[in-house]
Amino acid sequence: MAYPAPRLIFWETTAGCNLRCVHCRRITLADQLTPQDLTTEEAFRLIDQIAEVGKPVFVLSGGEPLFRPDIFEIARYAANAGLPVALATNGTLIDDAVAQRVKDSGVQRVSISFDGADAATHDAFRGLQGSFDAAVRGFKALRKVGLPVQINTTVAKHNEAQLEDMRALAKGLDAVGLHLFLLVPVGCGVELAETQMISAQEYERVLNWLYDVEQSEPDLQLKATCAPHYFRVMRVRRAQDKRSGVSRELPASHDRQVNGHPHMHAATKGCLAGTGVAFISHRGEVFPCGYLPIEAGQVRHTPFADIWQHSPLFAELRNPELLAGKCGICQFKTLCSGCRARAYGVTGDYLAEEPFCAYEPESRTVNLAAPL
């Protein structure tokens, strides 16, 4: 029986970028296109292979995708193939003319990363003075042509106190969403984690803040990424609300769609690495996600459908019974499953327990309380 098609595919269009973000998953950075990048024709073949599998959201990421001179041609090809196309950019290269080209190419949604609610915080993290103001200009240019734009924010010690300010920034810019990315210790994030990684307890605070804000912001779609335990937090909080007599419906932002494609927004379970998501590098390597650097295949040699359906790595990630530690005994393991990339980054084992989760499963609590 065939495994369901992925819901999102992230393609690293190039490793080239004009910024030097301290949290980048890459250890080596490039300020120009590289010979290893998939060519335009190879990109078209990749899109054809993906379209044969299903109609997942096709996210053009990087690096900085606008570094590629053929990016608009590629976006249009993907849109014509029936894929809902999104663009993940730092926003600094976007002016009014570029914004119009983005829209004309068939892109349905854009995400721009802000790693601070003010220029000083953002620019320090992004490694380029003026990048905050440039990103704001790019954001406004995209909104001017009618494109929905979301803010992506990597939450770490440098900005964890700015969450309310980030919320205000999103509303002030007329963002359709605010997506919080919790730091994963891979690539440059390994060294960064020593000083910037927030604790498991702080993650709980952030995720509970997100739940509370979600109830009061029906028009702003909020989402936690690389934080699968949010689904456990959400389930527990709803149960608590029900016991307290508080009636809360799922916010409308969870169900909103972009041109009929709900998966442009929200996930229905926790970690989607290799289960609902795949990441394809600029060289054509297929990974479970952008933060789990274990190759499942190479599209230059093997069709994407074969990799998606038959990769032993993906098969393991799709089996929650293989999870170890407290994830393996947690009653929420099929809903959450823990961040597999974070487990790998800390322990070297992608099936190990989520190292930044403060929750103690009921079965472990019971076992600890049982007499010897």
N, C-alpha and C positions, 0 to 999 in steps of 0.2 A: 504494500500500500504506500502510495507516494506521500511524503511529508508535505504539509501545507506550504504554499509559497511564502517567501519572506514578506514582511510588511514594510520594511524600510531597508534600502541599500544605500550605504554611504560610499561614494567613490572619491578617493583622494586624487583629484584631477592633476595635481602637481605638488611637489614638495617645496616649490619656490614660494617665497613670501617676503613682504616688505617690512614685517615686524619681527621682533625677537622676544616673544612672550615667554616669561620665565616658567610657565606651567605647561609649555608645549609638550606633547607626547613624544616629539622627536628629539633625539640627542644631537644629531647632525642637522644643520639647517642650511638652506640654500637661498640666495637672493636672486636666483634666476632659474629658468627652466632647465631641466636636466635631460640628457640623452635617454635615460631610462623611462621617461614618461611614455605612457601609451600614446601612439600617434592618433591623429584624427580618425583614420580608417579603423584602427584597432578599437577606438572608443565606440565607433558605430557598430562594430561587430559585438562588442560587449553589450550594448543597448539591445541589439537584436536577441542576444542570448537571454537577457533578463526578461524581455517582453514575452519570450516563449514560456517562461516559468510562471509568470503572473503579471500583475500590475502594481508592484510595490512602489512606494514613494521613492524617488530617485534623487538623492541629495548630492549635489555637486559641492564638494568640500575641498580642503587643501591641508597644508599650505594655504595660499590665497588663490581661489579659482579664477579670479579676474586677471591673474598673471598670464593665463593662457589666451593667446589671441584668437583661438578657435572656440572659446567657451560658449559663445552665443550660438554658433553653428551646431555645437554638440547639444546644447539645451533644446534647440528647435527640433533636432533629430529625435531626441528622447520624447518630447511632447507629441510629435507626429506619430511615434510608436505607441502612444497611448499611456505613457508613464506620467503620473503627476510629478512635476519637477520642482525641487526646492533648491535654493542657493544658500550656502553657509559662508559668510564673508566677514572680514573685519570692518568693512564699510568705508575704509579710508580712501579707496580708489573710485568711489561713486560720486559723480556729479549729476546734473540734470540730464545730460545726454546719455550717460551710462545707464542711469535709472530707466530711461525710456527703452534702451536696447535690452535691458534685462526683461522688462515687461513684454516687449515685442518677440523675444525669443521663446516665450511660452512658460517661463518660470511662474509658478503659482504662489510661492511664498518665499520670503527671505528671512534669514536669521542673521543678526549682527551681534557680536560679542562685546559686552561691556563688563569689565572686571572691577569696576568701582563706580560709585554714583557721582564721582567728581573727577575732574581732570587729573589732579595730583595722584589719586589712588590708581586710576586706570592707566595713566601714562607710565607710571613706575612699573606696573605689572606687564604692560605691553612692550616696554623697551623702546618707546619712541615718543618724544615730547610732541604734543599737538595731536596725538592719535585720538584722544577723546573727542575733541572738537571736530575732527575730520569724520569720525564715525557718526556723530550727531548730524552733521551736514548730509552725509550719505543716507542716513535713516530718513531724514525729512524729504530728501529728493525722491526716495522710493515711495513714501507715503503720498507725495504730491501726484505721482502718476497712478495712484490707486492700488499699489501692491500692499498686501498684508505683510507686516514685519514684526518679528518677535525679538526679544532680547534674550540672549544666552549669557549666564553669569556663572563663572567658576567660584564656588564658595570655599574660602580658606580663611586663615586667621586675619589676613590683611583687610578683608571686607565683611566679615561675619556680623559686625556691628552696623553695617550699612543696609541691611535687608529692607527696612522700611523706606530708606532713601531710594533704593533700587526700585521698589514698588512705585514710589512717587515719580521716578524718572520714566518708568514704563508708561504710566498713565499720562504724564506730560508730553511724551512723544507720540501718543496715540498708538502704542504697541498693541498687537492682538494677543500677545502672550509674554510671560516671564518664565523662562526655564532655568532652573537652578541645577548646575552640574557640580556634583561633589567630587573633589579631587581624587584622582586615581594615581597611585605611586608607580608609574611606568615612565620610561623616557626621562625627560628632564624633571618630571614629577618625583622621581626617586630621591634626588637631592633636595628638592623643594619640600617634600613631605616632612623632613626633619624639622623644619622651622614653620611650615605653613599648614600642615595637616591638622584639622580640628579633631577633637577626641570623639569617641563613640557617643559619649553623653551630649556633646555639643551637636552632633548629628541629630540626636533625638529632639533637641530643642529646635533646631532649624526645621525639621520635618513636621513637628507639631505646630510651629509658627505657620508653615505653609498650609497645613490643614485649616487652621483658624482663618487665615487670610482668604482661602478659597471660598469659605462660606459667605464672605462679605464682598467679594469681587466677582459677581456673575459675568461681567463683561470682559474680564481679563483672565485668559487661560493660563493657569499656573501648572507647572509640571516639575517633578524632581527626576533628574537623569543621573545615571550611575548611582542611584540610591533606591534599589529595589525594596528596601525595608519600609519605604513610604507606604507601600500597599498593606503591610502589616499594621503600621501606625493608623492608616485610614480605617481599616477593618476594626481595630480595637476602639478607636475613638467613636466610630458610629455605634458600636455596641454599647459603649458608655453613655452616649447621648440617648439611645433608646431606653436604657434602664433608668435614666434620669428624666424621661418624658420629653426630651428635646427631639423634635422632628426636623430632620435635615435631609433635603433631597440632594441627589448628586448635582453639583453645579452645572448649569447649562454649558459652561465652557468645556466640560468633558465631552459633550456630545456634539459640539459645533463642528462643522465640516468646511473644508476648502474645496469648492467646486465638486462636492459630492464625495470627497475623500477624507473620512474621519481620521485615518491614521496619520495625517499630516500633523495631528495634535497629540493624542494621548495613547499610552500603552494600557493594556488590560491586565498585565501581570508585571512582575518585577524584572529581573535580568533577562534581556532578550538576546543575549550574545549567542549566536548560532541557532537560536530557536525562532526568533522573529526578525532578526537583524543580521546583516552581513556587512563587512567592511572590505572594500577592494582598494589596494594601494595604488599609487601612481605607476608602479611597475607591473601591476596585474595580479599581485598576490591576494588571496582571499583569506580574511581573518574573521573570527566570530564577532569582533567589534573593533573599534579603533584603538582600544586600550589593552587588548589581549593579544600580544605579539607571537602567536603560535599559528603557523600557516596551515590552512586546510586544503589549499590547492592553488593553482596558477592558471588564470584564464587564457594566457597565451598558449597553454598546452592542453587544457581540459575545459570543455564547455561548462559554463557556470551551473547549469542544471545538474550535471553529474556531480560537481563538487557539493552543491547544496543537498542533494539527495543521498550521496554515498560517502561523504567524509566521515571517517571514524571519530574525528574530533567532535564534529557536530553531533554525532550519535551519542557520545558521552554527555555532552552539555544538555541534551534533550531528555536525559534520564535522571530525574531528581533522586532516585534511589541510590545513585552513586555518590551523592554529596556526603562529605565527611564532617566530623566534629558536631557542633551544636546545630549546624544547618541540616545535617542528616537526620536529626531527631526532632526538628522543629515542626510544629503543627502547621506552620505557614510556608513550608518549603516549596509547595507547588505554586503558591501565590507570589512568593518573594524569591526564594532560591539564593539570595545573597549575590553580591557583585562578584562574578567569577574573575574579572580582571583584577580587582583589588585583592582577592584571595591569592591570585598568582603573583602579583607584585610584591606581596608581603612574605608569602611562604614558598613560592615556586611551584605550588600545586593549585591548578585552577578548579579542583573539586574540593578544596579545603573550605573550612567555615569562613564566613565573612568576618574579617578581622576588625571592622569598625561598626559593629552592631552591639548595642548595649542590652539587647533583649535576651533573657534566659528562657529557653523553651520550657513549657510545662512539664514535659517528660523528664528533663534534666532536674528540675526542681523537685519533682516527685522522687526521683532516684536518690538525690542528695538527702532527702528527708527520710528515706526508708531505713529501717534498722539493718545493721550488718548481720 
